[in-house]
């Protein structure tokens, strides 16, 4: 097989995986908005440190099971969490 064709196929696989990642992230953020509204209606603060620690530990363990770098998983989820808190705070005003 042509080396260029093989590279293009692998790049296509990356593009498909990236599309799935973005769709999953968008779906997650929609749920975050609902959580923000739920918390607002019940006067619950956006940040629950205990829950955040549980989520992070769970994701680190799952990432480890999938042979992903702990640093990568931590960095990604810290960014996601930071953005999720912003969305929840916006919903909470």
N, C-alpha and C positions, 0 to 999 in steps of 0.2 A: 504494500500500500504506500501511497505517496505520503511523505513525512508532513507536508503542508496540510494535506487532508486530515491526517490524524490529529494534528495540532488544532485545526479548526473544529473538529468533532469534540475534542476535550474542552475547548473554549465554549462551545455551545452548551456542554454539560454544566459548566460553571455558570453561564448565563441563566440556564433553567433553575439551577439551585439558588442563584441570587434572587430570581423572581419569587421563588417560594419563600425565601427568607423575608423579603420585603412585604409580601402578602401576609405572612404570619405576624410580622411586627405591626402592620396596620390593624390587623384583627385584634391583637393584644391591646393596642392603644385605644381602640373603640371600647373594649371592656374596661380599661382604666377610666375612661370618661364616665361610664356607668357607675363604677365604684366611687368616683369623686362625687357624683350627684347623690348617691346613696348615703355617703358619709355626711354630705352637707345637710341633707334632710334630717339626719340624726345627731348633728353636732359632734361628729367624730373627726378628730384631727387627721390630716392626710398621712402623716408619717406614723407608722407603728413599728418601732425599732425591733421588737421581738419577731414580728412577722417578716420584716426585711431580712433579718439574720437567718431565719428558717429558709426563706426563699433562696438566699445566696448559697447557703450550705447545700441545699438540695441541688441547685444548678451546678455547683462545683463537683458534687459527687457524680451527677449524671454526665457532666463533661468529662470527668475522669474515666467513667465507664466507656465513653466514646473515643477515648485516647486524644482528647483535646487538652491543650495547654491550660493549666489552672489560671495563669496570668491572663490569657486571652478571654476565658470565660468570665473571670472576675471583672476585667475591664469592660467587656460588652455589657454585662448585667449592671454594673455601676452606672454606665451611661443610660441604659434603658430605665433604670430606677430613677435617676435624676430627672429625666424627661417625664416619666410617669408622675412624679411628685408635682412637677410644674403643671401638668394637665389636671391633676386632682385639686391643686390649689386654685386653679382658674375656675373649676367647677364648684369650689367651696366658697366662692365670693358672691 
